[in-house]
Amino acid sequence: MTTVGIVTGAGRGMGEACAWRLADLVDVLLLVDLDAERTAAVAKDLNEAGLRATAEPFALDVTDRAGLERLAARVAEAGTLRAVAHAAGISPTMADWRRIFEVDLIGTALLAETLRPLATEGTAHVYFSSMSPLLAGVDPAPAVGAILDDPLHEDFLDRIREAVGPDLEQSTLAYPWAKYGVARFARKEAVRLGPVGARVLSLAPGIIDTPQGRQEAARSTSMQRLIEATPLGRTGRSEEVAAVVAFMLSDEASFLNGIDVLVDGGVVAAVRDR
């Protein structure tokens, strides 16, 4: 049986680090990213490293339904879906509130929906959430939660904006809400896929030293305060996050399912205890 893995956001940062870890877990590794040139370079480096997997670049916007169908078709052609590390996403300084929801939450739901028919015993997914909902105290009422649980509804963006209120149009608020939706979606998907023996989890990174993280830190004084509040006294490394993802996707974590794993150096615990 030829096993297939997918890493989204594989062109840089935590996605690239996940690709290096998953290259020893599967036989074929599809590297998904908008940046075709960068993703091709990562695939070249992986293949020259002599790891288990044959890496293939796959240029794709995760909100593109047709592109996702092509991705699923390639997985089915190559073998059996074994592991998905969905690291692609955008942060508050990168787009407006609608695009943040489209990429971070709707894109996650589209990817999951497209890959759902390929799930089988041993398949495992990890979607990247964030520590931001924990810091922002996102705790929706049941009616709002029901809206979040249906991100593929044709009027989802209008519905969630009406439910949360006009402040949601601030990207700094839209981001934690979208990422809360990702963690919530992962729990629901774990229930959907459990009967076939597949697992779904989410992972919430803290402040990680990546190009995207540095961009956020340069534009937000609160980021520096969070770094200073981190009990370990530093930012995280992409490789540290990827190591946790690799465990979550491995057979050693075969009973780990439907939870959000926080990898933040202890900053949420520190801030909550103030």
Phi, psi and omega in degrees: 000126177272122181264145184236138175237156177230134169235121174264155186067030190281357185281344184193172171057222184294327177297315178297318179298321177296322180300318179295324179286319183286343181294346175257005183255332185232173180268324178235130182237117180267121184259110186257131178193154174293327184275093185298320183294314181293320181293323176297323179294319178296317179299318179299314180298317180296315182293326179285343180282349177073029178280175185299315189279149164269119184268136178233126175286145182217097181289124187197139167266124186292355175265002182269104183301316181296319178296320178295324176296322176296321178297313179298321179296322178293320176300311181298324179290323186279329182162220183251130181293122182248318187212139177229121173247104186262089183261350182297138179177169177232154185250175190304326183277357188264345186193173176278177188298322182295315181293325177300313177295319182300314183281309190285317183258307181296320178299321177297315181294322178295316178299313181297315180299319182291323183272349185307315181295345182267354182291140179211180180302125181098347176293139178220138178239142168231120176257138180279120173259229180189158172283348187301322177297329179290320179287327182277350180070034179294120182208078188289152170294158182307322181294323178288321177300323179296324177292316178300330182285357181232060186291346180265005174298139185299334180251025187304312185297318178293321182293316183288327178293319179293322183289319183275323180116171185297337178298340180296341179288351172280125184299331180289340175264324179299323183299306179297327177293318179296318182288328172300319178299325179296312180298319179295318179298320180300320178297315180296320181291328176299321178292321180294320187266346182307318183300338178264003178089015179261155182239150177221132179221168169234157181230129183253101177286151170273218179274111185247140182284088177229166175305319179293318179296321179293325177296317179295318182296325181292338184249003184220116178291335181294333179297316180296322178296324179291322177298317180294332180275349182292123182304328179281353171073023182199171170279164176275166177252148179305322182295329179291320177293315182299326178296321178291317177301315181300319177295315182301327181273348186280165176294338178295339179255032190295346178247011177268119190201142170069025180233164176255122183259122183268123180236084192226010180070008177094008186291324179296318177299319182293316182291321180292331183275000180289000000 
